[in-house]
Amino acid sequence: MSAPHTPVSVSPEEARVADKPRLRRFQQASWDEKLIFELGSPGERGILVPAADPSVDQVEIPAALRRATPPALPEMSQQQVLRHYLRLSQENLGADLNIDVGQGTCTMKYSPKVNDQFVRDPRIAALHPLQDEDTVQGVLGIIHSLEQLLKEISGMDRVSLQPGAGSAAIYTNIAMIRAYFAARGELEQRDEVITTIFSHPSNAACAKTAGFKVITLHPDADGYPDIEALKAAVGPRTAALLITNPEDTGIYNPHIEDFVRIVHEAGGLCSYDQANANGILGITRARDAGFDLCHFNLHKTFSTPHACGGPAAGACAVTADLAPYLPRPTVEFDGSAYRLDDDRPDSVGKMRPFYGVVPNLVRAYAWIMSLGAEGLRAAAETAVLNNNYLLHKVRQIPGVSIPYAAGRPRVEQVRYSWEKLHEDTGLHSEDIGLRAADFGTHYWTSHHPYVVPEPMTLEPTESYTRADLDEYAAILAEIAREAYEDPETVRTAPHRSTIHRVRPEALDDPATWAVSWRAYRRKVLGEATR
């Protein structure tokens, strides 16, 4: 790599950055690019769609389902489409462009490109979900094998890969818990679910959506969920404990077996949210702590791309007692062939159409198989090492603190606090994160509510080198220096990004939301639309 180039004329801010060997100069590309619906012209084509093969049965669409007019789609050449999306790609950052340790709780890691080749292979990409199962034995075999791997990783007895995301998997688990108690005639009595404030909010949200009352435990002085509060909350109304461990603070609860025992003694079930499992793979398992259910996020722990928030993939694992309630269909193997079993009278039903997000299931299967058991444990150990190395570096930055468990290591992430810097400068954590965009990176604050004041959640996975972590820490240190010496630069950031600050009213006022082309024309362009 060539030495950093310093232009003839630079601002004092840029000169400071250029003087830092670990801080690369960055300028985000910015294109005055129209929406795709505003591009193209009538009659332009990118491809010519061939006529249907005469041997294919033609199906007449009922008149009631046909459009009165053709859809108003943009008509564009291939070159126009390519230019449009390449320009948009230059206005974005992502895991393939920057050090992405700042998306805490999301476990952003490198997704091997060979796995993308697998899912683009026509033998995967061209499959249709309505094909007869005899014609998709290969992909059913992959799904079944992935279930067996996740059984071993979790210690559970059965696995479903049908949920389309982590939150969908949490909802699937709470639906199975509800079905379990309904079958026992206890559902009317057991109407409470216990969770913790630092578990993922999806646990509380899914329990509430499923009709349960939610009781939330807060941490004790060391950051652990308060076990005395748990004892006070548990009782004959308890249906389940839904808990993340390690929580989003990165603190692992060493008393987790006691939590499970207390809930079990009250007759409740325990569901382990393993979205933060990246630091414990091959080290401990949900079943080892006595859990009845757990879920994984395959788009996090098992290295399938997040793809701007989707497509995701969830995995639910359960003990034999809860297996009858798994979503249908399940994938079964009789020793010679795979089949989809829809004859499951106690099932909670389908959680999504067909059977999971197959491309991401294939990616997760390939990732696990490429590493093996020893590789999975090595990935977890490296993630923990990276996290605690970054913790050591960030701890030295003025204005940062690490709430709870003083002096103790964390597992795979840390929720830091800029409270001291805020008190000294008036700047907020969001300001620091926006300034980070000027260095080609970013970070995430935390879930609301902000129990940790002025939060910053960092999660360096096993994918990043020591040099990467040094560079990221140096970026934060530089921004902290600016906050104390030149706070206006931080307050008005970003300066070198595609856009500047988003006005909060654009997000808070539904009257301004335009999530479709029709809404954009009506709300932004002021056109009359039907």
Secondary structure, DSSP 8 states (H G I E B T S, - for coil): -------SS--HHHHHHHH-TTS------------GGGS--TT--S-------TTS------GGGS-SS--------HHHHHHHHHHHHHT---TTTS--TTSTTS------HHHHHHHHSHHHHT--TTS-GGG-HHHHHHHHHHHHHHHHHHT-SEEE---SSHHHHHHHHHHHHHHHHHHTT-TTT--EEEEETTS-HHHHHHHHHTT-EEEEE-B-TTSSB-HHHHHHH-STTEEEEEEESS-TTS---TTHHHHHHHHHHTT-EEEEE-TTGGGTTTT--TGGGT-SEEEEETTTTT----TTT-S--EEEEE-TTTGGGS-S-EEEE-SS-EEEE---TT----SSSSSS-HHHHHHHHHHHHHHHHHHHHHHHHHHHHHHHHHHHHHHTSTT-B--SSTT---SS-EEEE-HHHHHHH---HHHHHHHHGGGT---B--SSS-SSSSEEEE---TT--HHHHHHHHHHHHHHHHHHHH-HHHHHT--SSSSS----HHHHH-GGG---SHHHHHHHTS-----
